[in-house]
Amino acid sequence: MTGVASSSPSLGEYREQARAWLAEHAPTGGARRDPYDVSVFHHLDRDAELEVLQRLREWQRAKFEAGYAAISWPAELHGAGLPTEYADAFKAEESAAVSLTRHELFSVTINLIAPTVRLYGSEELKAVLLPGLLDGSLLACQLFSEPGAGSDLANVATRGVREGDEWVLDGQKVWTSGAQFAEWGQAIVRTEPGSSGNRGLTTFMVPMDTPGVEVRQIRQMSGGTSFNEVFLTDVRISDSMRMGAVGDGWAVTRATLGFERANASNKAGVGGQFDQLVDLARRTGALQHRDVRLQLAEVRMREVAAEVSLHREQRSRDTGQPPGASGSMRKLQWVTKLQLVSELARTMLGDRLIADLGDPGTWSWNAHVLGAPGYRIAGGSDQIQRNIVAERHLGLPPEPRPAKPRGETS
Ligand SMILES: Cc1cc2nc3c(=O)[nH]c(=O)nc-3n(C[C@H](O)[C@H](O)[C@H](O)COP(=O)(O)OP(=O)(O)OC[C@H]3O[C@@H](n4cnc5c(N)ncnc54)[C@H](O)[C@@H]3O)c2cc1C
């Protein structure tokens, strides 16, 4: 552990303080997690989803006011200026004490977009956005993908044209998670006419209530509508909303994607968990089968491995550095675990996965099985992560990319 001021409590004292604070302030009742909820994506109606978000906003605000929202960030950026171990300790205590329903938009806002604003936002933008992003009053989505730009994200066609101190944005984004609830969106757009690939792109923070921003929901196979199409028509925003230099949008976006990959295996509570699988194995009688026990052990092993690599990743993030390609390895690690959980649930439940026979905690697993494949695509597909690991970690020759001068992938 490094960098702890002599006036700071020891890690043990801090944990005690956090536990006492949580005992007094942890939210109770309403919007708590259903013990049988193993869904990867929500399928709530709008009012229920708004209620979930409201509870999370209140909880985030309480943490912010008590100094628990950005424990390892520096004090001048609304953090507590403590080492990562303190943040880890709080998180462990919080997981034990709080069982609010999760929402992906919080993770996107706090773990992906806030650190990007910290790295690339102007002083003005940081002052406008960081307090709200960290206290839950401003939620932000990622306006990256387009119908013609997914894995090949550098192919974005949404245009940004400068007019004095403003930019006018026109184009279409797609698969934007949480856009229907977000106050802000981080958008990558092409600002240099005639440019191609990762050159001539710029990143902006766009207020989602700006005239010309239209959000249309998309229904996914697991039943929910977590993501959207976002149409941008003559959307005027101030140049002060720009992140990074004009033309440097690729570096900014890559940092956010790096945070996303690094954060992927941090979604400890997403989908079916080891304990829930063990419970299912007991209830279905599958625990007596050696193969099931072996598969359970493999799921647990992967969870532990993910915790270890998460810890390593967090250390570099806390110094404000963009994460490297190791985030891709961690994302692959996590989605492989999600798949293993799906396979095991399928093995144990068989056709009970396809019809609700009224037996709690059985059919509900189809929300895991149908949702898990989404994360093999979101934030960069498995194949793209493997390309990144091969090229940037292992130094293998890059795949041929005739259209991309710098040999980059998203
Ligand atoms: C649940 C979910 C949430 C999402 N949320 C957001 C969001 O909030 N904001 C946002 O901007 N986007 C979001 N996305 C979009 C996501 O980033 C893209 O779907 C993803 O980057 C893949 O792009 P694509 O769908 O266009 O597929 P494509 O790029 O068309 O890929 C199709 C297939 O080809 C493979 N492939 C493509 N190129 C290569 C290559 N070079 N080598 C090997 N294989 C390759 C891919 O792996 C994939 O299997 C989300 C997606 C999902 C599923």
The ligand as a Gaussian input file, in Angstrom:
#p B3LYP/6-31G(d) Opt

LIG

0 1
 C      -25.586000      -5.369000     -24.765000
 C      -24.916000      -4.379000     -25.644000
 C      -24.762000      -3.081000     -25.189000
 C      -24.122000      -2.147000     -26.002000
 N      -24.010000      -0.869000     -25.539000
 C      -23.440000       0.059000     -26.336000
 C      -23.378000       1.418000     -25.913000
 O      -23.809000       1.783000     -24.822000
 N      -22.835000       2.324000     -26.744000
 C      -22.325000       1.971000     -27.969000
 O      -21.815000       2.849000     -28.665000
 N      -22.386000       0.694000     -28.419000
 C      -22.923000      -0.263000     -27.619000
 N      -23.005000      -1.570000     -28.060000
 C      -22.518000      -1.897000     -29.395000
 C      -21.253000      -2.741000     -29.418000
 O      -20.143000      -1.958000     -29.089000
 C      -21.137000      -3.329000     -30.836000
 O      -22.257000      -4.200000     -31.016000
 C      -19.864000      -4.101000     -31.013000
 O      -18.769000      -3.223000     -31.045000
 C      -19.868000      -4.961000     -32.307000
 O      -20.235000      -4.181000     -33.398000
 P      -21.387000      -4.673000     -34.396000
 O      -22.591000      -5.030000     -33.601000
 O      -21.519000      -3.623000     -35.456000
 O      -20.844000      -6.024000     -35.048000
 P      -19.794000      -6.171000     -36.240000
 O      -18.657000      -5.250000     -36.016000
 O      -20.532000      -6.045000     -37.534000
 O      -19.271000      -7.653000     -36.058000
 C      -19.994000      -8.790000     -36.519000
 C      -19.141000     -10.033000     -36.240000
 O      -17.901000      -9.968000     -36.980000
 C      -16.792000     -10.139000     -36.103000
 N      -15.673000      -9.285000     -36.525000
 C      -15.775000      -7.995000     -36.953000
 N      -14.531000      -7.525000     -37.237000
 C      -13.652000      -8.532000     -36.982000
 C      -12.233000      -8.660000     -37.071000
 N      -11.470000      -7.635000     -37.468000
 N      -11.664000      -9.843000     -36.741000
 C      -12.428000     -10.891000     -36.315000
 N      -13.786000     -10.836000     -36.226000
 C      -14.387000      -9.667000     -36.527000
 C      -17.298000      -9.696000     -34.746000
 O      -16.566000     -10.291000     -33.702000
 C      -18.749000     -10.177000     -34.774000
 O      -18.807000     -11.541000     -34.414000
 C      -23.620000      -2.530000     -27.277000
 C      -23.782000      -3.847000     -27.729000
 C      -24.424000      -4.768000     -26.915000
 C      -24.564000      -6.181000     -27.414000

